[in-house]
Amino acid sequence: MPHGPPEVGVGPWVGPWPDGAEYDAQLLAEGDRRNVVDRYRYWTLAAIVADLDRRRHDFHVAIENWQHDFNIGTIVRSANAFLAREVHIVGNRRWNRRGAMVTDRYQHVRHHRDVPALAAYLHEQPGGPVALWGIDNLPGSLHLETTEVPRRVCFLFGQEGPGLSEPARDACDATFSIAQFGSTRSINASAAAAIAMHSWIRTHADLSGGDAWRGSEH
């Protein structure tokens, strides 16, 4: 069944071109078919990243990458949607970008050889340490739903299937589980990541202004 607009984005700019260093002449001339919100139509990539950097939230997202998990790209896409400060890839430097839908271009993505290296980086951040919270349904994990999420936190996710590695569990400041009520033993890693990120949004994000995007004309 047909749904949504026939094309993503907008065509060439109609009328006199706008002034401003943020605008991309090629996009103004040819149209902007990128998957960006209306706020950034016709803007250069650099201008969009600079504006996002002004508003980034204080949470980070980290993913263990030992098996080129296809979920990594989807987690990066959610990190962009919720405006994570940084995304951290732990383990293999190369990761499956397919699910990111090019949103990694708008994020600061860092690589760490292992989780202890990630933990050291987070604990030495300017402004104070960033807590490293593992998200996995492990025995002894605390309940994410009833825990107050700190402003400065990094959510760490393991591979789809095995979950957090043993070194990751040891390096985390704490681990948290997401309540489930059905028959399956676990939920998809990218779904768990979105839930954890949204728990930060519900606690700390400013929803009163125009920065929270809820719809688009295009």
ChimeraX commands (.cxc) that place a marker at each C-alpha (Angstrom):
marker #1 position 0.00,0.00,0.00 radius 0.5
marker #1 position 1.36,3.48,-0.81 radius 0.5
marker #1 position 2.44,5.58,2.14 radius 0.5
marker #1 position 4.51,8.68,2.79 radius 0.5
marker #1 position 5.81,11.19,0.25 radius 0.5
marker #1 position 6.84,9.89,-3.22 radius 0.5
marker #1 position 10.36,11.25,-2.75 radius 0.5
marker #1 position 12.56,12.05,0.20 radius 0.5
marker #1 position 13.69,15.66,0.53 radius 0.5
marker #1 position 13.18,18.69,-1.66 radius 0.5
marker #1 position 14.00,19.77,-5.19 radius 0.5
marker #1 position 16.12,22.72,-6.36 radius 0.5
marker #1 position 15.66,25.97,-4.45 radius 0.5
marker #1 position 12.97,28.18,-5.98 radius 0.5
marker #1 position 13.65,31.92,-6.05 radius 0.5
marker #1 position 16.68,33.93,-4.93 radius 0.5
marker #1 position 19.21,31.78,-3.12 radius 0.5
marker #1 position 19.58,32.35,0.64 radius 0.5
marker #1 position 22.69,33.93,2.10 radius 0.5
marker #1 position 24.80,32.08,4.64 radius 0.5
marker #1 position 27.94,29.98,4.76 radius 0.5
marker #1 position 25.88,26.96,5.86 radius 0.5
marker #1 position 24.30,26.52,2.43 radius 0.5
marker #1 position 25.65,24.15,-0.21 radius 0.5
marker #1 position 25.49,25.60,-3.73 radius 0.5
marker #1 position 25.17,22.18,-5.38 radius 0.5
marker #1 position 22.25,21.21,-3.16 radius 0.5
marker #1 position 20.53,24.53,-3.80 radius 0.5
marker #1 position 20.89,23.98,-7.54 radius 0.5
marker #1 position 20.04,20.26,-7.71 radius 0.5
marker #1 position 17.86,19.63,-4.65 radius 0.5
marker #1 position 18.48,17.96,-1.33 radius 0.5
marker #1 position 17.39,14.32,-1.17 radius 0.5
marker #1 position 19.29,13.43,2.01 radius 0.5
marker #1 position 17.55,11.93,5.02 radius 0.5
marker #1 position 17.84,15.05,7.17 radius 0.5
marker #1 position 15.24,17.10,9.03 radius 0.5
marker #1 position 13.93,20.30,7.46 radius 0.5
marker #1 position 16.17,22.41,9.71 radius 0.5
marker #1 position 19.18,21.19,7.69 radius 0.5
marker #1 position 17.83,21.28,4.14 radius 0.5
marker #1 position 20.46,22.56,1.69 radius 0.5
marker #1 position 23.11,22.81,4.44 radius 0.5
marker #1 position 26.63,21.48,3.98 radius 0.5
marker #1 position 27.67,18.40,5.95 radius 0.5
marker #1 position 30.20,20.46,7.93 radius 0.5
marker #1 position 27.56,23.04,8.87 radius 0.5
marker #1 position 25.15,20.35,10.07 radius 0.5
marker #1 position 27.81,18.68,12.23 radius 0.5
marker #1 position 28.81,22.04,13.70 radius 0.5
marker #1 position 25.21,22.79,14.65 radius 0.5
marker #1 position 24.74,19.33,16.15 radius 0.5
marker #1 position 27.93,19.82,18.16 radius 0.5
marker #1 position 26.37,22.86,19.80 radius 0.5
marker #1 position 23.48,20.78,21.09 radius 0.5
marker #1 position 24.82,17.28,21.70 radius 0.5
marker #1 position 23.61,15.44,24.78 radius 0.5
marker #1 position 25.88,14.19,27.53 radius 0.5
marker #1 position 25.45,10.46,26.96 radius 0.5
marker #1 position 27.69,8.20,24.88 radius 0.5
marker #1 position 27.01,4.86,23.21 radius 0.5
marker #1 position 29.53,2.03,22.86 radius 0.5
marker #1 position 29.28,-1.27,20.98 radius 0.5
marker #1 position 31.57,-4.28,21.11 radius 0.5
marker #1 position 32.58,-5.29,17.59 radius 0.5
marker #1 position 34.15,-8.72,17.41 radius 0.5
marker #1 position 31.95,-10.31,14.72 radius 0.5
marker #1 position 30.99,-7.34,12.49 radius 0.5
marker #1 position 27.50,-7.35,14.04 radius 0.5
marker #1 position 24.87,-5.93,11.66 radius 0.5
marker #1 position 23.20,-4.20,14.63 radius 0.5
marker #1 position 26.04,-1.71,14.99 radius 0.5
marker #1 position 24.84,0.46,12.12 radius 0.5
marker #1 position 21.30,0.55,13.50 radius 0.5
marker #1 position 22.62,1.56,16.94 radius 0.5
marker #1 position 24.61,4.38,15.32 radius 0.5
marker #1 position 21.45,5.56,13.57 radius 0.5
marker #1 position 19.59,5.68,16.89 radius 0.5
marker #1 position 22.54,7.47,18.49 radius 0.5
marker #1 position 22.19,10.13,15.82 radius 0.5
marker #1 position 18.43,10.40,16.35 radius 0.5
marker #1 position 18.88,10.92,20.09 radius 0.5
marker #1 position 22.00,13.09,19.55 radius 0.5
marker #1 position 24.63,11.14,21.47 radius 0.5
marker #1 position 27.82,12.99,22.24 radius 0.5
marker #1 position 30.03,10.21,20.83 radius 0.5
marker #1 position 29.75,6.67,19.51 radius 0.5
marker #1 position 32.48,4.18,20.45 radius 0.5
marker #1 position 33.38,1.05,18.50 radius 0.5
marker #1 position 35.26,-1.47,20.65 radius 0.5
marker #1 position 37.35,-4.21,19.09 radius 0.5
marker #1 position 37.57,-4.49,15.31 radius 0.5
marker #1 position 38.04,-1.10,13.69 radius 0.5
marker #1 position 35.94,-1.98,10.63 radius 0.5
marker #1 position 32.22,-2.24,11.34 radius 0.5
marker #1 position 29.03,-2.93,9.39 radius 0.5
marker #1 position 27.76,0.50,8.33 radius 0.5
marker #1 position 24.75,-0.65,6.37 radius 0.5
marker #1 position 22.16,0.00,9.06 radius 0.5
marker #1 position 23.56,3.45,9.85 radius 0.5
marker #1 position 22.01,4.92,6.68 radius 0.5
marker #1 position 25.00,7.35,6.47 radius 0.5
marker #1 position 24.13,8.87,9.88 radius 0.5
marker #1 position 27.69,8.06,11.00 radius 0.5
marker #1 position 28.76,11.10,8.94 radius 0.5
marker #1 position 27.02,13.30,11.48 radius 0.5
marker #1 position 28.40,11.57,14.58 radius 0.5
marker #1 position 31.80,11.52,16.28 radius 0.5
marker #1 position 32.78,7.85,16.08 radius 0.5
marker #1 position 35.81,6.69,18.08 radius 0.5
marker #1 position 37.59,3.33,18.07 radius 0.5
marker #1 position 39.04,1.57,21.13 radius 0.5
marker #1 position 41.02,-1.64,21.08 radius 0.5
marker #1 position 39.15,-3.07,24.10 radius 0.5
marker #1 position 36.72,-2.12,26.85 radius 0.5
marker #1 position 39.40,-1.23,29.44 radius 0.5
marker #1 position 40.73,1.32,26.94 radius 0.5
marker #1 position 37.20,2.69,26.51 radius 0.5
marker #1 position 36.71,2.86,30.29 radius 0.5
marker #1 position 40.00,4.74,30.72 radius 0.5
marker #1 position 38.99,7.25,28.05 radius 0.5
marker #1 position 35.58,7.86,29.64 radius 0.5
marker #1 position 36.91,8.19,33.18 radius 0.5
marker #1 position 39.44,10.84,32.09 radius 0.5
marker #1 position 37.00,13.13,30.27 radius 0.5
marker #1 position 37.16,16.90,30.81 radius 0.5
marker #1 position 34.47,17.93,33.25 radius 0.5
marker #1 position 34.63,14.66,35.16 radius 0.5
marker #1 position 34.30,10.92,34.61 radius 0.5
marker #1 position 31.62,9.44,32.37 radius 0.5
marker #1 position 30.05,6.35,33.97 radius 0.5
marker #1 position 30.24,3.15,31.90 radius 0.5
marker #1 position 26.97,1.23,32.13 radius 0.5
marker #1 position 26.65,-2.18,30.51 radius 0.5
marker #1 position 23.18,-3.07,29.22 radius 0.5
marker #1 position 22.52,-6.80,29.26 radius 0.5
marker #1 position 20.11,-9.22,30.94 radius 0.5
marker #1 position 22.74,-10.70,33.23 radius 0.5
marker #1 position 22.26,-12.29,36.66 radius 0.5
marker #1 position 22.66,-9.56,39.23 radius 0.5
marker #1 position 22.05,-6.68,36.81 radius 0.5
marker #1 position 20.16,-3.71,38.23 radius 0.5
marker #1 position 16.81,-2.63,36.81 radius 0.5
marker #1 position 17.16,0.14,34.24 radius 0.5
marker #1 position 13.50,1.12,34.65 radius 0.5
marker #1 position 13.84,1.99,38.34 radius 0.5
marker #1 position 17.31,3.53,38.24 radius 0.5
marker #1 position 17.97,7.24,37.82 radius 0.5
marker #1 position 20.14,7.61,34.72 radius 0.5
marker #1 position 23.09,9.97,35.30 radius 0.5
marker #1 position 23.66,12.85,32.92 radius 0.5
marker #1 position 27.21,11.73,32.07 radius 0.5
marker #1 position 26.96,8.09,31.07 radius 0.5
marker #1 position 28.03,5.72,28.32 radius 0.5
marker #1 position 25.76,2.80,27.48 radius 0.5
marker #1 position 27.77,-0.26,26.42 radius 0.5
marker #1 position 26.25,-3.08,24.36 radius 0.5
marker #1 position 27.68,-6.45,23.45 radius 0.5
marker #1 position 27.34,-8.55,20.33 radius 0.5
marker #1 position 23.95,-9.87,19.28 radius 0.5
marker #1 position 23.71,-13.33,20.83 radius 0.5
marker #1 position 26.55,-13.59,23.35 radius 0.5
marker #1 position 25.96,-10.12,24.79 radius 0.5
marker #1 position 28.62,-8.34,26.81 radius 0.5
marker #1 position 31.98,-10.09,26.89 radius 0.5
marker #1 position 33.54,-11.04,30.22 radius 0.5
marker #1 position 36.16,-8.24,29.99 radius 0.5
marker #1 position 33.34,-5.79,29.29 radius 0.5
marker #1 position 31.39,-6.93,32.34 radius 0.5
marker #1 position 34.49,-6.51,34.50 radius 0.5
marker #1 position 35.22,-3.02,33.16 radius 0.5
marker #1 position 31.69,-1.62,33.58 radius 0.5
marker #1 position 30.84,0.53,36.59 radius 0.5
marker #1 position 27.52,-1.34,36.69 radius 0.5
marker #1 position 25.27,-3.46,34.48 radius 0.5
marker #1 position 21.55,-2.97,33.92 radius 0.5
marker #1 position 18.80,-5.12,32.47 radius 0.5
marker #1 position 15.64,-4.20,30.56 radius 0.5
marker #1 position 12.43,-5.80,31.84 radius 0.5
marker #1 position 10.79,-8.31,29.48 radius 0.5
marker #1 position 7.48,-10.09,29.85 radius 0.5
marker #1 position 7.24,-12.50,26.92 radius 0.5
marker #1 position 8.71,-15.89,26.07 radius 0.5
marker #1 position 11.95,-14.81,24.39 radius 0.5
marker #1 position 15.17,-14.73,26.40 radius 0.5
marker #1 position 16.37,-11.43,24.97 radius 0.5
marker #1 position 15.50,-8.52,22.71 radius 0.5
marker #1 position 17.47,-7.33,19.71 radius 0.5
marker #1 position 20.63,-5.41,20.63 radius 0.5
marker #1 position 19.67,-2.37,18.57 radius 0.5
marker #1 position 16.22,-2.30,20.22 radius 0.5
marker #1 position 17.84,-2.47,23.66 radius 0.5
marker #1 position 20.14,0.39,22.70 radius 0.5
marker #1 position 17.23,2.58,21.63 radius 0.5
marker #1 position 15.41,1.88,24.90 radius 0.5
marker #1 position 18.48,2.78,26.97 radius 0.5
marker #1 position 19.11,5.99,25.03 radius 0.5
marker #1 position 15.48,7.01,25.36 radius 0.5
marker #1 position 15.68,6.48,29.12 radius 0.5
marker #1 position 18.32,9.24,29.12 radius 0.5
marker #1 position 16.10,11.45,26.94 radius 0.5
marker #1 position 13.14,11.06,29.30 radius 0.5
marker #1 position 15.31,12.05,32.26 radius 0.5
marker #1 position 17.53,14.83,30.93 radius 0.5
marker #1 position 16.57,16.15,27.47 radius 0.5
marker #1 position 14.99,19.59,27.05 radius 0.5
marker #1 position 11.68,18.92,25.32 radius 0.5
marker #1 position 10.33,22.45,25.63 radius 0.5
marker #1 position 12.01,24.09,22.63 radius 0.5
marker #1 position 12.32,23.47,18.93 radius 0.5
marker #1 position 15.27,21.09,19.12 radius 0.5
marker #1 position 13.09,18.03,19.65 radius 0.5
marker #1 position 12.04,17.00,16.14 radius 0.5
marker #1 position 8.69,15.18,15.92 radius 0.5
marker #1 position 7.69,15.53,12.28 radius 0.5
marker #1 position 8.54,16.96,8.87 radius 0.5
marker #1 position 6.81,18.64,6.01 radius 0.5
marker #1 position 8.86,16.67,3.50 radius 0.5
marker link #1:1,2 radius 0.2
marker link #1:2,3 radius 0.2
marker link #1:3,4 radius 0.2
marker link #1:4,5 radius 0.2
marker link #1:5,6 radius 0.2
marker link #1:6,7 radius 0.2
marker link #1:7,8 radius 0.2
marker link #1:8,9 radius 0.2
marker link #1:9,10 radius 0.2
marker link #1:10,11 radius 0.2
marker link #1:11,12 radius 0.2
marker link #1:12,13 radius 0.2
marker link #1:13,14 radius 0.2
marker link #1:14,15 radius 0.2
marker link #1:15,16 radius 0.2
marker link #1:16,17 radius 0.2
marker link #1:17,18 radius 0.2
marker link #1:18,19 radius 0.2
marker link #1:19,20 radius 0.2
marker link #1:20,21 radius 0.2
marker link #1:21,22 radius 0.2
marker link #1:22,23 radius 0.2
marker link #1:23,24 radius 0.2
marker link #1:24,25 radius 0.2
marker link #1:25,26 radius 0.2
marker link #1:26,27 radius 0.2
marker link #1:27,28 radius 0.2
marker link #1:28,29 radius 0.2
marker link #1:29,30 radius 0.2
marker link #1:30,31 radius 0.2
marker link #1:31,32 radius 0.2
marker link #1:32,33 radius 0.2
marker link #1:33,34 radius 0.2
marker link #1:34,35 radius 0.2
marker link #1:35,36 radius 0.2
marker link #1:36,37 radius 0.2
marker link #1:37,38 radius 0.2
marker link #1:38,39 radius 0.2
marker link #1:39,40 radius 0.2
marker link #1:40,41 radius 0.2
marker link #1:41,42 radius 0.2
marker link #1:42,43 radius 0.2
marker link #1:43,44 radius 0.2
marker link #1:44,45 radius 0.2
marker link #1:45,46 radius 0.2
marker link #1:46,47 radius 0.2
marker link #1:47,48 radius 0.2
marker link #1:48,49 radius 0.2
marker link #1:49,50 radius 0.2
marker link #1:50,51 radius 0.2
marker link #1:51,52 radius 0.2
marker link #1:52,53 radius 0.2
marker link #1:53,54 radius 0.2
marker link #1:54,55 radius 0.2
marker link #1:55,56 radius 0.2
marker link #1:56,57 radius 0.2
marker link #1:57,58 radius 0.2
marker link #1:58,59 radius 0.2
marker link #1:59,60 radius 0.2
marker link #1:60,61 radius 0.2
marker link #1:61,62 radius 0.2
marker link #1:62,63 radius 0.2
marker link #1:63,64 radius 0.2
marker link #1:64,65 radius 0.2
marker link #1:65,66 radius 0.2
marker link #1:66,67 radius 0.2
marker link #1:67,68 radius 0.2
marker link #1:68,69 radius 0.2
marker link #1:69,70 radius 0.2
marker link #1:70,71 radius 0.2
marker link #1:71,72 radius 0.2
marker link #1:72,73 radius 0.2
marker link #1:73,74 radius 0.2
marker link #1:74,75 radius 0.2
marker link #1:75,76 radius 0.2
marker link #1:76,77 radius 0.2
marker link #1:77,78 radius 0.2
marker link #1:78,79 radius 0.2
marker link #1:79,80 radius 0.2
marker link #1:80,81 radius 0.2
marker link #1:81,82 radius 0.2
marker link #1:82,83 radius 0.2
marker link #1:83,84 radius 0.2
marker link #1:84,85 radius 0.2
marker link #1:85,86 radius 0.2
marker link #1:86,87 radius 0.2
marker link #1:87,88 radius 0.2
marker link #1:88,89 radius 0.2
marker link #1:89,90 radius 0.2
marker link #1:90,91 radius 0.2
marker link #1:91,92 radius 0.2
marker link #1:92,93 radius 0.2
marker link #1:93,94 radius 0.2
marker link #1:94,95 radius 0.2
marker link #1:95,96 radius 0.2
marker link #1:96,97 radius 0.2
marker link #1:97,98 radius 0.2
marker link #1:98,99 radius 0.2
marker link #1:99,100 radius 0.2
marker link #1:100,101 radius 0.2
marker link #1:101,102 radius 0.2
marker link #1:102,103 radius 0.2
marker link #1:103,104 radius 0.2
marker link #1:104,105 radius 0.2
marker link #1:105,106 radius 0.2
marker link #1:106,107 radius 0.2
marker link #1:107,108 radius 0.2
marker link #1:108,109 radius 0.2
marker link #1:109,110 radius 0.2
marker link #1:110,111 radius 0.2
marker link #1:111,112 radius 0.2
marker link #1:112,113 radius 0.2
marker link #1:113,114 radius 0.2
marker link #1:114,115 radius 0.2
marker link #1:115,116 radius 0.2
marker link #1:116,117 radius 0.2
marker link #1:117,118 radius 0.2
marker link #1:118,119 radius 0.2
marker link #1:119,120 radius 0.2
marker link #1:120,121 radius 0.2
marker link #1:121,122 radius 0.2
marker link #1:122,123 radius 0.2
marker link #1:123,124 radius 0.2
marker link #1:124,125 radius 0.2
marker link #1:125,126 radius 0.2
marker link #1:126,127 radius 0.2
marker link #1:127,128 radius 0.2
marker link #1:128,129 radius 0.2
marker link #1:129,130 radius 0.2
marker link #1:130,131 radius 0.2
marker link #1:131,132 radius 0.2
marker link #1:132,133 radius 0.2
marker link #1:133,134 radius 0.2
marker link #1:134,135 radius 0.2
marker link #1:135,136 radius 0.2
marker link #1:136,137 radius 0.2
marker link #1:137,138 radius 0.2
marker link #1:138,139 radius 0.2
marker link #1:139,140 radius 0.2
marker link #1:140,141 radius 0.2
marker link #1:141,142 radius 0.2
marker link #1:142,143 radius 0.2
marker link #1:143,144 radius 0.2
marker link #1:144,145 radius 0.2
marker link #1:145,146 radius 0.2
marker link #1:146,147 radius 0.2
marker link #1:147,148 radius 0.2
marker link #1:148,149 radius 0.2
marker link #1:149,150 radius 0.2
marker link #1:150,151 radius 0.2
marker link #1:151,152 radius 0.2
marker link #1:152,153 radius 0.2
marker link #1:153,154 radius 0.2
marker link #1:154,155 radius 0.2
marker link #1:155,156 radius 0.2
marker link #1:156,157 radius 0.2
marker link #1:157,158 radius 0.2
marker link #1:158,159 radius 0.2
marker link #1:159,160 radius 0.2
marker link #1:160,161 radius 0.2
marker link #1:161,162 radius 0.2
marker link #1:162,163 radius 0.2
marker link #1:163,164 radius 0.2
marker link #1:164,165 radius 0.2
marker link #1:165,166 radius 0.2
marker link #1:166,167 radius 0.2
marker link #1:167,168 radius 0.2
marker link #1:168,169 radius 0.2
marker link #1:169,170 radius 0.2
marker link #1:170,171 radius 0.2
marker link #1:171,172 radius 0.2
marker link #1:172,173 radius 0.2
marker link #1:173,174 radius 0.2
marker link #1:174,175 radius 0.2
marker link #1:175,176 radius 0.2
marker link #1:176,177 radius 0.2
marker link #1:177,178 radius 0.2
marker link #1:178,179 radius 0.2
marker link #1:179,180 radius 0.2
marker link #1:180,181 radius 0.2
marker link #1:181,182 radius 0.2
marker link #1:182,183 radius 0.2
marker link #1:183,184 radius 0.2
marker link #1:184,185 radius 0.2
marker link #1:185,186 radius 0.2
marker link #1:186,187 radius 0.2
marker link #1:187,188 radius 0.2
marker link #1:188,189 radius 0.2
marker link #1:189,190 radius 0.2
marker link #1:190,191 radius 0.2
marker link #1:191,192 radius 0.2
marker link #1:192,193 radius 0.2
marker link #1:193,194 radius 0.2
marker link #1:194,195 radius 0.2
marker link #1:195,196 radius 0.2
marker link #1:196,197 radius 0.2
marker link #1:197,198 radius 0.2
marker link #1:198,199 radius 0.2
marker link #1:199,200 radius 0.2
marker link #1:200,201 radius 0.2
marker link #1:201,202 radius 0.2
marker link #1:202,203 radius 0.2
marker link #1:203,204 radius 0.2
marker link #1:204,205 radius 0.2
marker link #1:205,206 radius 0.2
marker link #1:206,207 radius 0.2
marker link #1:207,208 radius 0.2
marker link #1:208,209 radius 0.2
marker link #1:209,210 radius 0.2
marker link #1:210,211 radius 0.2
marker link #1:211,212 radius 0.2
marker link #1:212,213 radius 0.2
marker link #1:213,214 radius 0.2
marker link #1:214,215 radius 0.2
marker link #1:215,216 radius 0.2
marker link #1:216,217 radius 0.2
marker link #1:217,218 radius 0.2
view
